Amino acid sequence: MWEQIRSNRIRSVILVVGMALILVLLGFFIGLALGSWIVGLIIALILWGIMTLIAFFQGDSIILSMAHAKKITLADNQRLFDVVEEMKIASGLEKMPDVYIIEDSALNAFATGRDPNHSAIAITSGLLQMLNRDELQGVIGHEMSHIKNRDVKLMSLLTVLLGTIVILAWYAGMFAFLGAANAGSGQSSSRNNRRGGGGGGGGIQIFVALIAILLAILAPIFAQLIYFSVSRKREYLADASSALYTRYPEGLASALEKLARSETPLKSANKATAPMYIINPFKKKGMSLSDLTSTHPPTAERIRILRSMAGGSYADYEKAYEQSKGKRGLIPPSTLTGAGDDVPLRKASP
């Protein structure tokens, strides 16, 4: 899947630059609202640089902390460690990811890390209790694919930068509002002194402040759209890789079915981290399997594709995907010719 890895690297650069532009625009208009666009721009650039470095080197730690995940050892849960090791071998990774447990009755899991040598898989205690071994292999295989394909680096960067944009947007709205109020007061004073000339400056300040407020409202939305744009395809690809690693698509399909039927929300999830999970963590009571979410493909569709596979290869998944979606092009051509299918078979379940 080297084409997907290369694609993720390119997307990482493009999307981080896109996030940077949003931050710069916010800083620019905050600066204008406060009287100095240069200061606002410098603050935004410094903040972007600091948060990018933090996201790259500490993004995984931040995300695991936000999820209230606790690192465990082999002695804590040998069954889980055995499955992670099997999927590590099947995927061809050199280093086994660290394993974390989230003490929550909700059913979910995610992977994070800046590269395959600095990665982790977190799974909720509720999911661990509900899944049999084949289903657990399917979920871990899915998360291992995100590590293998460098999805985790991209999502870690975007998670932290998105949080930065949301925070800065809040301050932008507050400063812009204060700037508009001050400009309004100044404009009233200028009317009283109109004989001295001028009065147009206050109107310009109000206009700039209104633009800043509008941008503060729209910036998080634009950032979310950029963030979510990478989520759906990577979930399909991870499902395909899981089927390849386990050679048993039904394992993941059955796990997704249990996940989708659960009505327990994940307490530690938020809008920034939601796309990292294997399934939307904000599923509410009354939602059906076919409901669309902003971050994930419809779960019912993912299950249908997995159960339509004739075997456990990328070619089998591509064919099932085409039958379900009516379009091709999910799996890179070089992979369909055989590259990437040469992985060990899963161990038989006891």
C-alpha positions in Angstrom: 0.0 0.0 0.0 2.9 2.3 -0.6 0.7 4.5 -2.9 -1.6 5.1 0.0 1.3 5.9 2.3 2.6 8.4 -0.2 -0.8 9.9 -0.6 -1.2 10.3 3.2 2.2 12.1 3.3 1.1 14.5 0.6 -2.2 15.0 2.3 -0.4 15.7 5.6 1.4 18.6 4.0 -1.6 20.0 2.1 -4.0 19.7 5.1 -1.5 21.2 7.6 -0.9 24.1 5.2 -4.7 24.4 4.9 -5.1 24.6 8.6 -2.2 27.1 8.8 -4.1 29.4 6.3 -7.2 29.3 8.5 -5.1 30.2 11.5 -3.4 33.0 9.6 -6.7 34.4 8.4 -8.0 34.3 12.0 -4.8 36.1 13.3 -5.0 38.6 10.5 -8.6 39.7 11.2 -8.0 39.6 15.0 -5.1 41.9 14.5 -7.2 44.2 12.3 -10.0 44.3 14.8 -7.5 45.3 17.5 -5.6 47.8 15.4 -2.5 45.9 14.2 -2.8 43.1 11.6 0.9 42.5 11.8 0.8 41.6 15.5 -2.2 39.3 14.9 -0.5 37.6 11.9 2.7 37.0 14.0 0.8 35.6 16.9 -1.1 33.2 14.6 2.1 32.0 12.8 3.9 31.4 16.1 0.9 29.5 17.5 0.7 27.4 14.3 4.4 26.6 14.5 4.2 25.6 18.2 1.1 23.5 17.8 2.4 21.7 14.7 5.6 20.7 16.6 3.5 19.7 19.6 1.1 17.7 17.4 4.0 15.9 15.7 6.0 15.0 18.8 3.3 14.8 21.5 0.1 14.5 19.5 -0.3 10.8 20.4 0.2 11.4 24.1 -2.3 14.3 24.1 -4.9 12.2 22.3 -4.4 9.2 24.7 -4.7 11.5 27.6 -7.9 13.1 26.3 -9.3 9.6 25.9 -8.3 8.6 29.5 -6.5 5.6 28.1 -4.2 3.6 30.4 -1.2 1.7 29.1 -1.3 -2.0 30.0 1.3 -4.9 29.9 1.1 -8.5 28.8 0.3 -9.5 32.4 -2.8 -7.3 32.4 -4.5 -8.9 29.3 -2.6 -11.7 27.5 -5.5 -12.4 25.1 -5.4 -8.8 23.8 -1.6 -8.8 23.6 -1.6 -12.0 21.6 -4.1 -10.6 19.1 -2.1 -7.4 18.7 1.1 -9.4 18.1 -0.6 -11.6 15.5 -1.9 -8.6 13.6 1.5 -6.9 13.9 3.1 -9.9 12.2 0.3 -10.1 9.6 0.7 -6.4 8.7 4.5 -6.6 8.4 5.2 -3.9 11.0 8.6 -4.2 12.7 7.5 -2.9 16.1 4.5 -3.9 18.1 2.3 -0.8 19.1 1.8 0.0 22.7 -1.6 -1.2 24.0 -4.0 0.9 26.0 -7.3 0.3 27.6 -10.1 3.0 28.0 -12.2 2.1 31.0 -15.6 2.7 29.4 -18.6 0.5 28.7 -19.0 2.0 25.2 -17.7 -0.1 22.3 -14.9 1.6 20.4 -11.2 1.6 19.5 -8.6 3.8 17.8 -4.9 3.9 16.8 -2.5 6.9 17.2 1.2 7.8 16.8 3.5 9.7 14.6 4.9 6.7 12.8 4.9 2.8 13.0 7.8 2.9 15.5 5.9 5.3 17.8 2.3 4.1 17.8 -0.4 2.8 20.1 -3.8 1.1 19.9 -6.5 1.9 22.4 -9.6 -0.2 23.0 -12.5 0.3 25.4 -13.0 -2.2 28.2 -16.6 -2.6 26.9 -15.5 -3.6 23.5 -12.9 -6.0 24.9 -15.6 -7.8 26.9 -18.2 -8.0 24.1 -16.0 -9.3 21.2 -14.9 -12.9 20.6 -11.4 -13.6 19.4 -12.2 -13.4 15.6 -14.0 -10.1 16.1 -11.2 -8.7 18.2 -8.7 -9.7 15.4 -10.9 -7.8 12.9 -10.9 -4.6 15.0 -7.1 -4.8 15.8 -6.4 -5.5 12.1 -8.3 -2.4 11.2 -6.4 -0.2 13.6 -3.1 -1.8 12.6 -3.8 -0.8 9.0 -4.1 2.9 10.1 -0.6 2.6 11.6 0.8 0.8 8.6 -0.6 3.4 6.2 0.5 6.4 8.3 -3.2 7.5 8.8 -2.4 8.0 12.5 0.2 10.7 11.9 -2.1 12.6 9.7 -5.0 12.4 12.1 -2.9 13.2 15.1 -1.7 16.4 13.4 -5.2 17.4 12.4 -6.7 16.7 15.8 -4.4 19.0 17.6 -4.5 21.7 14.9 -8.3 21.6 14.8 -8.4 22.1 18.6 -6.1 25.1 18.2 -8.3 26.6 15.5 -11.4 26.2 17.7 -9.7 27.9 20.6 -8.3 30.7 18.5 -11.7 31.2 16.8 -13.3 31.7 20.2 -10.8 34.4 21.1 -11.2 35.9 17.7 -15.0 36.2 18.2 -14.5 37.8 21.6 -11.8 40.3 20.5 -13.7 41.2 17.3 -16.8 41.8 19.4 -14.9 44.1 21.7 -13.3 45.8 18.7 -16.8 46.4 17.1 -18.1 47.8 20.4 -15.1 50.2 20.7 -15.5 51.2 17.1 -19.1 51.9 17.6 -18.4 54.2 20.5 -15.7 55.9 18.5 -18.1 56.4 15.6 -20.7 58.0 18.0 -18.1 60.4 19.3 -17.1 61.3 15.7 -20.7 62.2 14.9 -20.6 64.7 17.7 -17.5 66.2 16.3 -18.3 65.9 12.6 -17.4 69.5 12.0 -13.8 68.5 12.5 -14.0 66.1 9.6 -13.4 62.3 9.5 -15.7 59.7 11.1 -15.1 57.0 8.4 -12.5 55.1 10.5 -15.1 53.8 12.9 -17.2 52.4 10.1 -14.1 50.5 8.7 -13.3 49.1 12.2 -16.9 47.9 12.6 -16.7 46.2 9.1 -13.4 44.6 9.9 -14.7 43.4 13.3 -17.8 41.9 11.7 -15.6 40.0 9.2 -13.5 38.7 12.1 -16.6 37.5 13.9 -17.9 35.8 10.7 -14.5 34.1 10.2 -14.4 33.0 13.8 -17.8 31.3 13.2 -16.8 29.8 9.9 -13.2 28.8 10.6 -14.0 25.8 12.9 -16.5 24.6 10.3 -14.0 24.8 7.5 -11.4 23.1 9.6 -13.9 20.3 10.4 -14.7 19.8 6.7 -10.9 19.6 5.9 -10.5 17.1 8.7 -13.5 14.9 7.8 -12.5 14.9 4.1 -9.8 12.3 4.8 -11.9 10.1 7.1 -14.2 8.0 4.9 -11.8 6.6 2.4 -9.3 5.6 5.0 -12.0 3.7 6.9 -12.8 1.6 3.8 -9.1 1.0 3.2 -8.6 -0.1 6.8 -11.5 -2.5 6.5 -9.9 -4.0 3.4 -6.5 -4.3 5.1 -8.1 -6.0 8.2 -9.8 -8.6 5.9 -6.4 -9.2 4.3 -4.5 -9.5 7.6 -7.1 -11.9 9.2 -8.2 -13.6 6.0 -11.6 -13.6 7.7 -13.8 -10.6 6.7 -16.7 -11.9 8.8 -14.7 -11.2 12.0 -14.7 -7.4 11.4 -18.2 -7.4 10.0 -19.6 -9.1 13.1 -17.6 -6.7 15.3 -18.9 -3.6 13.4 -22.5 -5.0 13.8 -22.0 -5.1 17.6 -20.5 -1.7 17.6 -23.3 -0.2 15.6 -26.0 -1.7 17.8 -24.5 -0.3 21.0 -26.3 2.8 22.2 -23.7 3.7 24.8 -21.8 7.0 24.0 -18.1 7.2 24.6 -17.7 9.8 27.5 -14.2 10.8 26.6 -14.7 11.4 22.9 -15.0 14.9 21.4 -15.5 16.4 17.9 -11.8 16.7 17.4 -11.0 13.1 18.2 -14.2 11.5 16.8 -12.8 10.6 13.3 -10.0 8.6 14.9 -12.3 5.9 16.3 -13.4 2.8 14.3 -17.0 4.0 14.5 -18.7 7.3 15.3 -18.5 7.6 19.1 -21.5 9.9 19.2 -24.1 7.3 18.1 -27.4 8.1 19.8 -30.4 6.0 20.7 -32.7 5.5 17.8 -30.1 5.8 15.0 -30.1 3.0 12.5 -27.2 1.1 11.0 -27.6 3.0 7.7 -27.4 6.5 9.2 -24.7 8.7 7.7 -22.2 10.4 9.9 -19.9 13.2 9.1 -16.7 11.3 9.9 -17.4 7.7 8.9 -18.9 5.7 6.1 -22.3 4.2 6.9 -21.7 1.2 9.1 -24.3 -0.9 7.3 -22.4 -0.4 4.1 -19.1 -1.3 5.6 -20.7 -4.6 6.9 -22.3 -5.3 3.5 -19.0 -4.9 1.6 -17.1 -7.2 4.0 -19.8 -9.9 3.8 -19.9 -9.6 0.0 -16.2 -10.6 -0.2 -15.4 -13.9 -1.9 -12.1 -14.1 -0.1 -9.7 -12.1 2.0 -7.6 -10.2 -0.5 -7.6 -6.5 -1.6 -8.9 -7.6 -5.0 -11.9 -9.3 -3.3 -12.6 -6.1 -1.3 -12.3 -3.9 -4.4 -14.8 -6.1 -6.2 -17.3 -6.0 -3.3 -16.8 -2.3 -2.9 -17.6 -1.8 -6.6 -20.7 -3.9 -6.3 -21.9 -1.9 -3.3 -20.8 1.6 -4.3 -21.0 1.3 -8.1 -17.5 2.7 -8.6 -13.9 1.5 -8.6 -10.6 3.0 -7.5 -10.5 2.4 -3.8 -7.5 0.1 -3.8 -4.4 1.3 -5.7 -3.7 -0.5 -8.9 -0.2 -1.8 -7.9 -1.8 -3.4 -4.8 -4.4 -5.2 -6.9 -1.7 -6.8 -9.1 -0.6 -8.7 -6.0 1.7 -6.3 -4.1 0.5 -6.2 -0.5 -1.3 -9.6 -0.5 1.8 -11.5 0.6 1.2 -11.5 4.3 1.0 -14.4 6.8 -2.3 -16.0 7.5 -3.9 -15.4 10.9 -3.5 -17.9 13.6 -6.4 -20.2 14.1 -8.7 -19.2 16.9 -8.6 -21.5 19.9 
